[in-house]
Amino acid sequence: MQSNCAVERLFIKLQRLRKGLHKWGQHKVGNIKSQLEVAREILHRLEIERDFRALSQHEEWLRKKLKLHCLGLASLERTIARLRSRILYIREGDANTAFFHLQADTEKRTSSQNCKWVIRW
């Protein structure tokens, strides 16, 4: 899609960038929630086994790695949630700002009309 308008070209490029980043994120990171669920499930089973017997050296290594992996994924999940919240706040803020300006313009017109009557008197 081509356009002569610079703003439209920028918009198209940003849309393509968004799609590309989304695909890259899915390919490189994948679904964080499912990764976290699987890691927690395996970690939980290792903890249960640890209560009944001593874990082997490899199992202990896996348990420690999974704990670190869970912490990293949980941190990433919180960061994504904060960013989504910020984006939602900005979107709602824009809508509220537009409404505020509409109200302010209406009040400004009303008060300026009242002032004309005062000034004419």
C-alpha positions as CSV (number, residue, x, y, z in Angstrom):
1,M,0.0,0.0,0.0
2,Q,1.5,3.3,-1.1
3,S,0.5,6.8,-0.1
4,N,1.7,10.3,-1.0
5,C,0.9,11.6,2.5
6,A,3.9,11.3,4.9
7,V,1.7,10.7,7.9
8,E,-0.1,7.8,6.2
9,R,3.3,6.3,5.1
10,L,4.5,6.6,8.7
11,F,1.3,5.0,10.0
12,I,1.6,2.1,7.5
13,K,5.3,1.6,8.5
14,L,4.3,1.5,12.2
15,Q,1.6,-1.0,11.5
16,R,4.1,-3.3,9.7
17,L,6.6,-2.8,12.5
18,R,3.9,-3.8,15.1
19,K,3.0,-7.0,13.1
20,G,6.7,-7.8,12.7
21,L,7.5,-7.4,16.4
22,H,4.4,-9.5,17.3
23,K,5.7,-12.3,15.1
24,W,9.2,-12.0,16.5
25,G,7.9,-12.0,20.1
26,Q,5.9,-15.2,19.4
27,H,8.8,-16.9,17.8
28,K,11.5,-15.9,20.3
29,V,9.6,-15.8,23.5
30,G,6.4,-17.7,22.9
31,N,3.5,-17.8,25.2
32,I,4.8,-16.7,28.6
33,K,1.8,-17.9,30.5
34,S,2.0,-21.4,29.2
35,Q,5.8,-21.5,29.7
36,L,5.3,-20.4,33.3
37,E,2.6,-23.0,33.9
38,V,4.7,-25.8,32.6
39,A,7.8,-24.7,34.6
40,R,5.8,-24.3,37.8
41,E,4.2,-27.8,37.3
42,I,7.6,-29.5,36.8
43,L,9.0,-27.6,39.7
44,H,6.0,-28.6,41.9
45,R,6.6,-32.3,41.0
46,L,10.3,-32.0,41.8
47,E,9.4,-30.4,45.2
48,I,7.0,-33.3,45.9
49,E,9.7,-35.9,45.0
50,R,12.1,-34.0,47.2
51,D,9.9,-34.6,50.2
52,F,10.0,-38.4,49.7
53,R,13.6,-38.9,48.6
54,A,16.9,-37.1,47.9
55,L,17.0,-35.7,44.4
56,S,19.8,-36.7,42.1
57,Q,22.4,-34.1,41.1
58,H,20.7,-33.5,37.8
59,E,17.3,-33.2,39.3
60,E,18.6,-30.7,41.9
61,W,20.2,-28.7,39.0
62,L,17.0,-28.7,37.1
63,R,15.0,-27.6,40.1
64,K,17.3,-24.6,40.7
65,K,17.2,-23.7,37.0
66,L,13.4,-23.9,36.9
67,K,13.2,-21.6,40.0
68,L,15.3,-19.0,38.2
69,H,13.3,-19.5,35.0
70,C,10.0,-19.0,36.9
71,L,11.3,-15.8,38.5
72,G,12.4,-14.4,35.1
73,L,9.1,-15.4,33.4
74,A,7.0,-13.9,36.3
75,S,9.0,-10.7,36.1
76,L,8.5,-10.6,32.3
77,E,4.7,-11.2,32.8
78,R,4.5,-8.3,35.3
79,T,6.3,-6.0,32.9
80,I,4.0,-6.9,30.1
81,A,1.0,-6.3,32.3
82,R,2.3,-2.9,33.4
83,L,2.9,-1.9,29.7
84,R,-0.6,-3.0,28.7
85,S,-2.0,-1.1,31.6
86,R,-0.1,2.0,30.6
87,I,-1.3,1.7,27.0
88,L,-4.9,1.3,28.2
89,Y,-4.5,4.4,30.5
90,I,-3.1,6.4,27.6
91,R,-6.0,5.4,25.3
92,E,-8.6,6.2,27.9
93,G,-6.8,9.4,28.7
94,D,-7.0,10.4,25.1
95,A,-10.8,9.8,25.0
96,N,-11.3,11.6,28.3
97,T,-9.0,14.5,27.1
98,A,-11.1,14.9,23.9
99,F,-14.3,14.9,26.0
100,F,-12.7,17.5,28.4
101,H,-11.8,19.7,25.5
102,L,-15.2,19.5,24.0
103,Q,-16.8,20.5,27.3
104,A,-14.2,23.3,27.9
105,D,-14.8,24.7,24.4
106,T,-18.6,24.6,25.0
107,E,-18.2,26.5,28.3
108,K,-15.7,28.9,26.7
109,R,-18.2,29.7,23.9
110,T,-21.0,30.1,26.5
111,S,-19.0,32.4,28.7
112,S,-17.7,34.4,25.8
113,Q,-21.3,35.0,24.6
114,N,-22.2,36.1,28.1
115,C,-19.2,38.5,28.2
116,K,-20.3,40.1,24.9
117,W,-23.6,41.1,26.6
118,V,-21.7,42.5,29.5
119,I,-19.3,44.4,27.3
120,R,-22.1,45.8,25.1
121,W,-24.0,47.1,28.1
